[in-house]
Amino acid sequence: MKRTTLLRMLALASALLALPPAAWGQDYPNKPVRIVIPFASGSGSDIVGRILAEELRKVFKQSFVVDNKPGASAQIAAEFVAKAAPDGYTLLLTTNTAHSANPFLFKKLNYDPVKDFTPIARITYTPYVLTVRPDSGVTSVRDLVQKGRANPGKLNYGYGNSTSQVAGAAFIQRAGIEATAVPYKSMPSVLTDLLGGRLDFAFADLTSVHGQLKAGELKPIAFTLDKRASQLPNVPTVAEAPGFAGYEVTSWIGLVGPAGVPRDIVDRLNAEINKILLRPEIRDRLAELGAETAPSSPDELGAFIRLQLESWRTKIAAAGIQPE
């Protein structure tokens, strides 16, 4: 390399380093951004992720591409993003499955939910609902418990993520009944088999099951919240049923990147995402789908993730689930 060329490169590097941090990512994004979804198309996180990606595309005038990588209880997607370059072009629309529950459901994870990721923004909270077929003869939590006691070991339920797994296990334990838990890659497959009569009940996120409930194809029995959901105020909570006081399982969705994403990029994404979530039409659209917007700063999301880890450690232990 010629000495003059080397000097020019060194001068350029020095000039870049002299720029204030806010100037480093002013041209971000200058190519398509990938948002990895840990569940299949049609899942709650997929629906929320696609809405977010479309709005970010409008704001940044750049493609935000949704990339579904379902499987292994969100581990495939989480590992993929954890190993990606920390340049802001590969992001994970994570949930409490990958970032709250998995550390206590699996003996070994190939990612650390805190050390391997950069928090960017919390997106939504999503209630889960205990649902059955309308022809099941079950109209309440009490009915399902009585049916389970009358048919020991004959009922089965499906789960497509850690939230539905923990919600089901905690329910079975509190009810004192036997039921077989059937794992799936994602909630849409659970709902397909519930509709087809191959499952007796399921705990599903309201965003995923919204269409079937609206069409009357499935029946909501109770929510897993600590209070009734605003979307369906006439549907009780599980905690209202005898013997279930204190029962509560709630899901959340957030956006993270690999560890080391520059703070200026994080702040730009966070600012625009919060603006999107505060827009009445977006808030109402997500609410209609069963999701409540929950904007936050990056630091607030980081603290929230750490608190959620402790919360889910307790929930999983109380449900009697042993790590695989």
C-alpha positions in Angstrom: 0.0 0.0 0.0 1.3 3.4 -0.9 2.2 5.7 2.0 -0.1 8.5 0.7 -3.0 6.0 0.5 -2.3 4.8 4.1 -2.2 8.4 5.3 -5.6 9.1 3.7 -7.1 6.0 5.4 -5.7 7.0 8.8 -7.0 10.5 8.4 -10.5 9.3 7.5 -10.5 6.9 10.4 -9.5 9.7 12.8 -12.2 12.0 11.3 -14.9 9.3 11.9 -13.7 8.7 15.5 -13.9 12.4 16.1 -17.6 12.5 15.2 -20.0 12.6 18.0 -21.8 9.3 18.5 -25.1 10.7 17.2 -23.5 11.2 13.8 -22.4 7.5 13.4 -25.8 6.2 12.4 -27.3 9.1 10.6 -27.5 7.1 7.4 -29.1 4.1 9.2 -30.6 2.2 7.7 -29.1 2.3 4.3 -30.0 -1.3 3.4 -32.9 -3.7 4.3 -33.3 -4.6 8.0 -34.2 -8.1 9.0 -36.7 -8.6 11.8 -36.5 -12.2 12.9 -39.7 -13.7 14.3 -39.3 -16.8 16.5 -42.7 -18.2 15.6 -44.6 -19.2 12.4 -46.7 -17.0 10.2 -50.1 -16.2 11.8 -48.8 -16.3 15.3 -49.3 -13.3 17.6 -45.7 -12.2 17.4 -45.8 -12.6 13.6 -48.9 -10.4 13.4 -47.4 -7.7 15.6 -44.0 -7.9 13.9 -45.5 -7.4 10.4 -47.4 -4.4 11.6 -44.3 -2.9 13.1 -42.1 -3.7 10.1 -44.6 -2.0 7.7 -44.7 1.2 9.9 -40.9 1.3 10.2 -40.6 0.9 6.4 -42.7 4.0 6.0 -40.7 6.0 8.6 -37.2 5.1 7.4 -38.0 4.7 3.7 -36.2 1.4 3.8 -37.3 -2.3 3.8 -37.8 -4.0 7.1 -38.1 -7.7 6.2 -39.9 -10.2 8.4 -38.0 -13.5 8.7 -39.9 -16.3 10.4 -37.6 -18.8 12.2 -39.9 -21.0 14.3 -38.8 -24.0 16.3 -37.2 -25.2 19.5 -39.4 -22.9 21.6 -37.9 -19.7 20.0 -34.3 -20.9 20.5 -33.5 -21.1 16.8 -34.4 -17.4 16.2 -32.7 -16.2 19.4 -29.5 -18.0 18.7 -29.4 -16.7 15.1 -29.8 -13.1 16.2 -27.4 -13.5 19.1 -24.7 -14.5 16.6 -25.5 -11.8 14.0 -23.3 -8.8 13.4 -24.3 -6.0 15.9 -24.9 -3.4 13.2 -28.6 -2.9 13.6 -29.5 -4.8 10.5 -30.6 -8.1 12.2 -33.1 -7.7 15.0 -35.2 -10.1 17.0 -38.9 -9.6 17.8 -38.6 -11.5 21.1 -41.1 -12.6 23.7 -41.1 -13.9 27.2 -40.6 -17.4 25.7 -37.1 -16.6 24.5 -36.2 -14.0 27.1 -38.0 -15.0 30.3 -39.0 -18.7 30.4 -36.5 -20.6 28.3 -33.6 -20.2 30.8 -35.8 -22.2 33.3 -37.4 -24.7 30.9 -34.1 -26.0 29.3 -31.0 -27.2 31.0 -28.8 -25.7 28.3 -29.3 -22.6 26.2 -26.9 -21.5 23.5 -27.6 -17.8 24.3 -27.9 -15.6 27.4 -31.0 -13.5 27.4 -29.2 -10.6 29.0 -25.6 -10.7 28.0 -26.1 -11.6 24.3 -28.7 -9.0 23.3 -29.1 -5.2 23.1 -32.6 -4.0 24.4 -34.3 -1.7 22.0 -38.0 -1.3 22.7 -40.9 -3.0 24.4 -43.8 -3.4 22.0 -46.9 -5.0 23.6 -48.4 -6.9 26.3 -50.8 -9.8 25.3 -53.3 -11.6 27.4 -53.7 -15.4 27.1 -57.1 -17.0 27.0 -58.3 -20.5 27.9 -60.2 -21.6 24.9 -62.3 -24.7 23.8 -64.6 -25.7 20.9 -68.2 -24.5 21.2 -69.4 -28.1 21.1 -67.2 -29.2 24.0 -69.8 -28.8 26.7 -67.4 -26.6 28.6 -68.5 -23.1 29.5 -66.4 -22.3 32.5 -63.2 -23.2 34.4 -65.3 -25.2 36.8 -66.7 -27.2 33.9 -63.3 -28.0 32.5 -62.0 -29.0 36.0 -65.0 -31.3 36.5 -64.5 -32.8 33.0 -60.9 -33.5 33.8 -61.7 -35.2 37.1 -64.4 -37.3 35.5 -61.9 -38.4 32.7 -58.5 -38.7 34.4 -55.6 -38.7 32.0 -57.9 -38.5 28.9 -57.8 -34.8 28.2 -55.0 -33.2 26.2 -54.0 -29.6 25.5 -51.5 -28.1 23.1 -48.9 -25.4 23.5 -47.0 -23.4 20.9 -44.7 -21.4 23.1 -43.5 -21.2 26.7 -46.3 -19.0 27.8 -49.0 -21.4 26.8 -46.9 -24.3 28.2 -46.5 -22.6 31.6 -50.2 -21.5 31.6 -51.3 -25.0 30.9 -49.0 -26.7 33.5 -50.0 -24.2 36.2 -53.7 -24.7 35.5 -53.4 -28.5 35.6 -51.5 -28.4 38.9 -54.0 -26.0 40.5 -57.0 -28.0 39.2 -55.6 -31.3 40.5 -56.3 -33.1 37.3 -54.3 -35.1 34.8 -54.0 -34.0 31.2 -51.5 -34.6 28.4 -49.5 -31.6 27.2 -48.7 -31.7 23.4 -45.9 -29.4 22.1 -46.2 -27.6 18.8 -43.8 -25.2 16.9 -46.3 -22.3 17.0 -49.8 -21.4 18.1 -51.5 -21.6 14.7 -50.8 -25.3 14.6 -52.3 -25.7 18.1 -55.4 -23.9 17.1 -55.8 -26.0 13.9 -55.7 -29.2 16.0 -58.1 -27.7 18.6 -60.5 -26.9 15.8 -60.1 -30.4 14.4 -60.9 -32.1 17.7 -57.4 -33.5 18.3 -57.1 -31.3 21.4 -59.5 -30.6 24.2 -58.4 -27.1 25.2 -55.5 -24.6 24.8 -54.2 -21.4 26.3 -53.6 -19.1 23.4 -52.5 -15.5 23.0 -55.5 -13.3 22.1 -53.8 -12.0 19.0 -53.4 -15.5 17.5 -56.9 -16.7 18.4 -58.7 -13.4 17.8 -60.1 -14.5 14.4 -61.5 -17.8 15.6 -63.1 -16.2 18.6 -64.7 -13.5 16.4 -66.0 -16.1 14.0 -67.4 -18.3 16.8 -65.2 -21.2 15.8 -63.7 -21.3 19.3 -65.1 -20.2 22.7 -63.2 -18.1 25.3 -63.5 -19.5 28.8 -61.2 -17.4 30.9 -58.3 -15.0 30.7 -55.0 -15.6 32.4 -54.7 -11.9 33.5 -55.1 -10.6 37.0 -58.1 -8.6 35.8 -60.6 -8.9 33.0 -59.4 -8.0 29.5 -60.8 -4.9 28.0 -61.3 -6.6 24.6 -63.8 -9.2 26.1 -64.9 -7.8 29.5 -67.7 -10.4 29.9 -65.1 -13.2 29.9 -63.9 -13.9 33.5 -60.3 -14.5 34.6 -59.0 -17.9 35.6 -58.3 -16.4 39.0 -62.0 -15.8 39.6 -62.7 -19.5 39.6 -62.7 -21.4 43.0 -59.3 -22.6 43.8 -57.4 -20.4 41.3 -56.9 -17.2 43.3 -53.6 -15.5 42.3 -53.4 -17.4 38.9 -51.8 -15.0 36.4 -49.7 -15.5 33.2 -49.1 -12.6 30.8 -47.1 -12.4 27.6 -45.0 -9.6 26.3 -43.2 -8.7 23.0 -40.1 -6.6 22.6 -37.4 -5.7 20.0 -33.8 -6.5 20.7 -30.6 -6.8 18.7 -27.3 -8.7 19.2 -25.1 -7.4 22.0 -23.1 -4.4 21.0 -25.6 -2.5 18.6 -24.4 1.1 18.6 -26.4 3.3 21.0 -27.3 5.9 18.4 -29.0 3.2 16.3 -30.8 1.8 19.3 -32.0 5.3 20.2 -33.2 6.1 16.7 -35.2 2.8 16.5 -36.6 3.3 20.0 -37.7 6.8 19.3 -39.5 5.9 16.1 -41.1 2.8 17.5 -42.4 4.7 20.5 -43.9 7.3 18.1 -45.6 4.5 16.2 -47.0 2.8 19.3 -48.4 6.1 20.5 -50.4 6.8 17.3 -54.1 6.2 18.0 -54.7 4.2 14.9 -51.9 1.8 15.6 -52.8 1.5 19.3 -56.5 0.8 18.3 -55.4 -1.7 15.6 -53.3 -3.7 18.0 -56.0 -3.5 20.7 -58.5 -4.9 18.3 -56.2 -7.8 17.7 -55.8 -8.4 21.4 -52.5 -6.6 22.1 -51.9 -3.6 24.4 -49.1 -1.2 23.4 -46.3 -0.9 26.0 -43.7 1.6 24.8 -40.4 1.9 26.9 -36.9 3.2 26.7 -34.1 0.8 25.9 -32.9 0.9 29.5 -36.4 0.3 30.8 -36.7 -2.8 28.6 -33.4 -4.1 29.9 -34.5 -3.7 33.5 -37.9 -5.3 32.6 -36.2 -8.3 31.0 -34.2 -8.9 34.2 -37.3 -8.6 36.4 -39.2 -10.9 34.1 -36.6 -13.6 34.4 -37.1 -13.8 38.2 -40.9 -13.7 37.7 -40.9 -16.6 35.3 -38.4 -18.6 37.4 -41.1 -18.5 40.1 -44.0 -19.3 37.8 -42.2 -22.3 36.3 -41.2 -23.6 39.7 -44.7 -23.2 41.0 -46.1 -25.1 37.9 -43.8 -28.0 38.7 -42.1 -28.0 35.3 -38.7 -29.7 35.2 -36.2 -28.3 32.7 -35.5 -30.5 29.7 
